[in-house]
Amino acid sequence: MHAFQKAMRSLPVLLAALLALSGCTIPSGDDLLAAPKPSKNYQTLQAELEKILTTKIYSAPVSGENRSTIQLVDIDSDGTEEAISFFRESANSNEFTVYVHKKKDDAYVLTGSVTGTGTAIQSVDYPVISPDGRRGMVIAWKLTGDGLGAVTMCDFDASGAPSVLLETEYSAMELTDLTGNGAKDLLLIGSDPTGKRVARLYQYLNGELLLAGEAATNQEAVTILRMSSGRVKGSLPAVFAEEKTESGIGLMTDIFVYADGTLHNLALDSEDSTNRGTYRPISVYAADCNGDGEIELPRAVLMAGYTDAAASDAIFMVDWYSYGVEGQPERVKTTYNNVSEEWSFVIDDAWHDQITATKSSDTGLSAVHFYQYLGEDRRLPLFSIYCATGTLSDYYASRSDLIQLAETSRAVYFARLDEGASQSSMAIDADGVRARFSLVTQDWNN
């Protein structure tokens, strides 16, 4: 856990500490029956909040890491935590207010507030927005329809009062250091005056939030499933926007980096857009497929013998590509990914144009059967990987004659070699199957 997260506590935890009895004197019976008294500090904060509660109700953020109605945050790095509280005008109101109280001597004093309109306070973050450690506050407001939200970004003055730097609508956002100065930048995906989706990067400099860059997004994408930070080739910081198209089939990814003072979308910034395209008809997210600390992008490739990508029985493997600012993407690995059963199998380079597969399933037991493709629909069986669920999982987990691969709370994975596989140049043993198999830990969208 980051140091900042450790330093941040919700009010119930604070109360437990403030109400604790101190000293080593053994209390009398009467003392044990008496309720402990809160500290004077808390009493003053409570009194301030009760004034607000005469006209408003508490309303905590509904998502994100910071969901308490009252949050204690050291926003100015002076060693003393400020109190941030969240309120709604009434149960049916769309008006919200975020209050900031700063501790002064033995009292909490209201320094300012931020208001917003929506159906809920979506989330709040307190990013470090300058290299010297200054913190800001980013509040997301939930809106109705269109997948849009609103965002307010603030900094704080010397007295702890919040000052609004930006208010705008957005469809997705990410706080990350793209510009490389050690502070968090704000990347928003929204719309330009013509209605086209566009990515904008904002950087905090000298008390202002400046537009550091703008880049086009893939206009075929209609829904952004998630935004995540990582690195691309050359260890360059990047933001990955995983998106659905209008058909709802498969995924595509926009890849945003900041280089030479410009915001780039690596999925589009090329005259040869085909070689940089990221659409794949299977729902596999970008991931660090080879453990090198950089995120690769998946491309779906039909396995040998399959010719129609739109066919219902088409089976794909995944070529993983490393993207960078210079040059074309480079293939670094190939896998077969079973999305629904959450496992992956590494395909050797020498197998790439020869391996194929079929699927079978029965109640509680499904399998992927791998073959060497010999052309003209001729196949030589190699091995099969099975997934057993329900009551069958215990039975297959106890079978010593099978190649046991993995076990989770809901499934058992095992393999079986085909008797004729030794005739193939692609034959592997049980250890070879185990070495290439892995469970998928990332949250793939099916």
Sequence and secondary structure as in RCSB ss.txt:
>XXXX:A:sequence
MHAFQKAMRSLPVLLAALLALSGCTIPSGDDLLAAPKPSKNYQTLQAELEKILTTKIYSAPVSGENRSTIQLVDI
DSDGTEEAISFFRESANSNEFTVYVHKKKDDAYVLTGSVTGTGTAIQSVDYPVISPDGRRGMVIAWKLTGDGLGA
VTMCDFDASGAPSVLLETEYSAMELTDLTGNGAKDLLLIGSDPTGKRVARLYQYLNGELLLAGEAATNQEAVTIL
RMSSGRVKGSLPAVFAEEKTESGIGLMTDIFVYADGTLHNLALDSEDSTNRGTYRPISVYAADCNGDGEIELPRA
VLMAGYTDAAASDAIFMVDWYSYGVEGQPERVKTTYNNVSEEWSFVIDDAWHDQITATKSSDTGLSAVHFYQYLG
EDRRLPLFSIYCATGTLSDYYASRSDLIQLAETSRAVYFARLDEGASQSSMAIDADGVRARFSLVTQDWNN
>XXXX:A:secstr
  HHHHH EEHHHHHHHHT   SS    HHHHHS     HHHHHHHHHHHHHHTT EE   SSSS   SEEEE T
TSSS  EEEEEEESSTT  EEEEEEEEEETTEEEEEEEEEEESSEEEEEE  B STT  B EEEEEE SSTT EE
EEEEEE TTS EEEEEEEEESEEEEE  SSSSS EEEEEEE TTS EEEEEEEEETTEEEEEEEEE  TTEEEEE
EEEEEEEGGGEEEEEEEEEETT  SBEEEEEEEETTEEEETTT SS HHHH   BSS    B TTSSSS EEEEE
EE TT   TTSTT  EEEEEEE  SSS  EEEEEEEEETTTTEEEE  GGGTTTEEEEEEEETTEEEEEEEEEEE
TTEEEEEEEEEEEETTHHHHHHT TTSEEEEE SSEEEEEEE GGGGGSTT   HHHHHHHEEE  S    
